[in-house]
Amino acid sequence: RVVEQLGFNRAMHRLDNPREKINFHALRHTFASWLAMQGIPLFEIMVLLGHSSLKMVQRYAALSP
């Protein structure tokens, strides 16, 4: 709903390809990736994303400086 309200996919010409659409998960992933690249501790990213364990956040560990 947020992605729809923001109109991220309106300008896309090839919306028939799901890989080219922006979705809420992609926004969360980008947010977490940017935090990790800025050196934000994984525990803080976990809290911000609402995860209950570090296991889900480990995917961003490689992006940490």
N, C-alpha and C positions, 0 to 999 in steps of 0.2 A: 504494500500500500504506500509506503514512504517513497519508494522508487517511482511509483506511478504519479504520486502527487508532485514530486520534483521534476517529472517529465524527462528523466534521463534517456528513456528509450524512444521518445517521440521523434527525435532527429535521425534515428537510425533508419537506413534505407532497406536493410536486409533483416528485418525482424523475424523472418521465417527460420533463421538459424539461431537456435537457443544459445549457442556458444558466444554469440555476439551481443546478447542482451545483458544489461546490467541488472543484478538482483540484489536483494538485501544481504545475502551471504557474501557476495563479492565486496560490498561496502564494508562489512565487518572485517573481512579478511584484509582488505586494504588498510583499514584503520589500525588493525593489530600489527600489520607488517611495518607501517610507517613508525609506530611506536617502538617496535623492536629495533628498527634501523637507527632510531634516535638514542638508543641505549637505555630505554625504559626497562626496568627489571621485569622479568617474566611474571613474577607474582603480581605486580601492579597491573599488567595487561590482563592476567587472569581475573582479577577483581573487576576491572572495567568491563570485560566481556561477560561477566557473570558465570564463568566456569567454576565448577566445584573442586577441580583438581588441576595440577600443573600439566597433566598428561595431554590435555587438549591444546595447551598453549606451547608445547614443546616444538611444534612445527615451525614456530617463529624463531626458535633459538639460533638457527643458522644465520638469521638476518641480523643478530645482535653484533655490535662491534666488539 
